[in-house]
């Protein structure tokens, strides 16, 4: 009998902390403490929630009127199409079947999401074909689809339109910087971390043929999902849990080794929270999972699979909002959360607090963001009398709202109210 293979309480807890339901459950614990005024770094002002709902409702009405069905889900597609359509014109050139088209789009979307951590306030990408310049997420998106079309991520010289382990293994920080037009006068935050993430993606694809096939492509997750789907009448239905498992388990090796571990298992975007530590009974009770990039990747992959293949995902209600600086910044800028005074050092240049992604203040901020996004979505559904999905709320209201209020309050940088020292792997 092999006793070493039996799960231990810690390995079971580690597995739980990598599931979707664990995100809301642990963040809800932080929220309950916030309601009693017990957070270390923030005060919670529930009376300001209606201000956020009103602000977001005005943005939706401005951009979509009452045509709520036209609001797309949150996903990487919009960023790759910044300024002009790119994804569908690219697909139109491909003489391949619909499943291979989907694999290719999933290839580029997954890589583009991994490149999407905050680039900082100073960087911009000038698209050679259009002459347009883009910063932040749009710049990273446009750069990544241009790189994809040039075969930057492919190890097959005869087929540029794919991402594979061989192509990713050749990527360096220098090549990435050149492709993204990074220079002393056009600096990008976290370029080394970004390139290292892609190199580790190569290893993860090779190590997980169950998810990514023998030729080690992210897009082969489409075939894995088909095996775990069922036909309901003529509709192919895929459980969200199958996609989540493929991304969180199949890509676990890409996260830096410095990330939180439990029972020897690397947990990814999971961090200790001081206020939970005070009431923890066992090891791991203080940990809060976020899995932001996995969530962003999931939303981004679901959309093309549904749109191009016509499949449907089941269990999308388990998906959470994304705990990043636009959604979280909205809460600070509109007063739902306020920083307790004199706890964080301020940056001499910007005058804003500046912290690392692992800082306990950021953990509290992100946990509150997850729960507040649910509450804002509920408030918008009631105010607009509309059946909006959380993905639609993220796309049309909170992420956009966080960006717009930042531009109003900090026009010189348009950055968040709490500055994050990004290494290109979290935000």
Order of alpha helices (4+ residues) and beta strands (2+ residues): alpha-alpha-beta-alpha-alpha-alpha-alpha-beta-beta-alpha-alpha-alpha-alpha-alpha-alpha-beta-beta-alpha-beta-beta-beta-alpha-beta-alpha-beta-alpha-beta-beta-alpha-alpha-alpha-beta
